[in-house]
Amino acid sequence: MARGCQEFWNLDENDARTRIERGMETLSEVGFDIQGFVAPGWLMSEGTRRALRASGLTYTCDHTRLIDLTSNHARRLLTTSQRPNSVLSVPGAMVTSVIAGAHVRTGRSFRIALHPDDLGSARLRNSNIAACQRAVTNGFESNTYFQAWYSLFGRHVIGTEKS
């Protein structure tokens, strides 16, 4: 079902901690300042969640929420995504369009998740581009997860070393 994206779904806390630390070390070695963690397919076990809370990272997210790891509070931030090369591609594109339109009309933030294979399908590519254009035309801005976290949670941590 997760098509290979369940790497953190069944991990206990120790195994998750090991993988998270290895990933952070690898990315830090090549110059990335790691702020948060997004599990493949947004699939995380409770052990992974515990490891993240102890990791010193700022945020994580699942399919419907952005989660502040410093306070364990979450804010709704819906994600649309498709299944490229699937019978669900066309319905996924339609759902993305409807959800994006509803969020733009009501001024609520949302995320569009893109897989590289989405770009190979004209229908998925065009649907996602149209949703992004609609949002930008209506005053929305493209943000990183850290920028989204900061706008939702960061005011209580002004002065943090992570920026």
N, C-alpha and C positions, 0 to 999 in steps of 0.2 A: 504494500500500500504506500509506503513512504519512498519507494524506489531508491533505496540506498541512502536515505537522509536521516536514518534513525541512530546515528553513531552514539548519541548521548542519552538515548531513550531508556536503556536498561542498566546504566552504569551505577555502581555504588559510589559513595562519596569519595573514597580513596582513588578509585580508577578515574573518576571524573576530574579530581584534583590533579592527578598526574598528567592527564591529557591537556587540561587547561593550562597548567604551568609550562608544559612543553611548548604549546602553541604560543604562549606569551613570550617565552624566551626566544623562540625562533623569530617571531615578528620583531621583537625588540632588537635583536642582533642586526637586522637589516634597516633599522631606523624608525620603526613605527612606534608611536606613543599609544599604547593600548589603553582604551577607556572602558570598553564593554565587550560583551560576548553575545553572539547570536548563534544558537545551536542550529545545525543543519535541519531544515524542515521545521524549525522552532520546537523540536521535540526534545524535552528534557525530563529526566527522572528526578525524583525528589532528592536523590543523592547528588545529582548535578546541581540542583538549586542550592543545596547546602554548601557544596564546594564553591559555587560562585559567590555566595554571601561571605565566605571566608577568604576570598581571593584578593580583596582590595580593589576589584573592579567597580565601576560606577553603576552600570546598568546591564540589563539583559531584556529580552522581550520574548513574547510568544505570539501566536497568530493574532491575538486581539488586544494585547496590552503591552505597554512599555513599563518596565519594572525598575524602580530605584533600589539598587542593592544596598545602599547605605541606610535606608529606612524600611525597606521591604514593602513600600507603598507602590501601588500600580495605578496607571491611568489608561483608560481605554484609548487605543490607537489601532483601529482595524487595519488589517492588511488584506489586499486582494492579491490573488495569485492564480495562475492558470496551470494546466497540465499540458505542456507541449506534446505534440504527436499523439494525442489521445482523442477519443470520442468526446471528451469533456472540454476540448479546446474551444469550440464555438460557444457552448453555454458559459464557460469561464470568461470569455471575452465580453459576452453580454452582461454577466454579473458585474464584472469590473466597471463597465460603462455605467450601469445603474447605481452601483455603490458610490463611485466617484462623483456622479452627478448629484446624488442626494447629499453627500458630504460637502460639496462645493456650495450648493444652495443653502445649507444650514451653517456654513462656516466652520465645520468640524474638520480637524486634521485627519488624514488617512495616509496609508502607505501603499505603494504599488510594488510588489515583488516581481522582479524580472529574472528569469533564468536565461542563460545564453541561447537555449533552443527556442525561446519565445521570439527571438529576433529573426529566426529563419522562417517563421510563419507570417505571411503578410497580414492575415486577419488579426493575430495576436499583437504584432508589432503596431499596426495602425490603431487598434483599440487602445493600447497603452499610451501611444503618443497622443491620441485625441484626448484621453483622460488627463494627461499631464498638461496639455495645452489649455484645456478648459480650466484647470485649477490655476495655472499661472495667469491666464487672462483675467481671472477673478480675484487676483491679489495674493494667491498662495505663493509660498517660496519653497524651493527644494532645500531640504536639510539633511544632514547626516543624522545618524541615531544620537550621537552626542549632542548635537545642536537641539534636537527634539527633547532629549532628556533635560538639557539645561533650561529650555524654555518652560518645561513642565515642573521640574523639581529643583533646578540649580540655585534658585534664589536663597535657599536655606543653607547652601554650601559655598557662598561667595568667599573667595580666598583659597579655595582648594588649589592644590598644586596642579591638578589636571585641567587643561584648557583646550 
